[in-house]
């Protein structure tokens, strides 16, 4: 016979006592549990007024009983089951990001809840707590919600979370809290900024760093893909390089998506830059184009900190780098020299100018190895009227005046 539970009133609230399953040290134990149903009010004045609330709660208990692992601690489930699954099936960078988000944002606010305890309102409360604890924009808090949704989707498919369908995922319908701020717009490097940066690096003899920036600016590869490019994969007859790997930290893997495995065009200007680096390295027959001594791919972030940023910090008086001697005057930065933004701002430059030139976001997405949806959302940052729009507007409005 299905349990009916026991209700009682205490300190102005109605409580329900019932028995439930708990996973303790890997063993399923049946114990008594007591929860608060609601406060005593005109609506819930007598015990008979609680019938619907009790039925709803006990129905969830019966559903959870069909999923024995749903009584497992949410934190233990994520750390022992879900994260290992992510590590086995996704990119190392994706795994590291998910683990970091869980450790920093989710775990501190989970408390001692079991997997089955989560509802839409509990997830919404968790997101609100996260947003109140950290200064976060809507994109970041949306990522937290997306990770939670992924955890519960996995738990539903594995029969760990009691749900009839994917529609019962408690994270997918939770609202983004108002405490989250709007994300700052992403920035694409401009043609003038890149032209100045490449010229300064060339004049200072930084062929290696110049080639790294040029590879991303001229081809649109991701930083990890740029690190994975090799000399032997440069087809000089076809003027193209095969993108077949990506390097994250010290781990070499495949590119991010299937669309990312592609050939990138080596235009004449890039060819000149690469040839100068190739000759400076002694004309190698193979190896990473941006390889360090020992044959390992370079760290682009170290390259920025050690060479690129110092090279762009020029004195307005003598035009020398900040590290040089400034005899007879103090160093004052020349603000006409562009500041470094990021590797992805260089990649966005490529997507922007390709879109501007061809008038097609589909072509732009192919150039970056993205889907069209991702390109339109993140990388298409036009700085003037696209050519296809201008042509369409001219044709549609011609003849309005005589």
Secondary structure, DSSP 8 states (H G I E B T S, - for coil): -----EEEEETTEEEEEEEEEEEETTEEEEEEEEEEEEE--STT-SGGGGHHHHHHHHHHHHHHHTSGGGGSBHHHHIIIIIHHHHHHHS-HHHHHHHHHHIIIIIHHHHTT-BGGG--HHHHHHHHHHHHHHS--BHHHHHHHHHHHHHHHHHHHHTT-S--SSGGG-TTTT----TTSB---------HHHHHHHHHHHHHTT-HHHHHHHHHHHHH---HHHHHH-BGGGEETTTTEEEE--EEETTEEE--SSGGGSEEEE--HHHHHHHHHHHHHTT--SSSBTTB-TTS-B--HHHHIIIIIHHHH-BBTTT--BTTS--TTS---B-TTS-----HHHHHHHHHHHHHHHH--HHHHHHHHT--HHHIIIII---SS--HHHHHHHHHHHTTS--
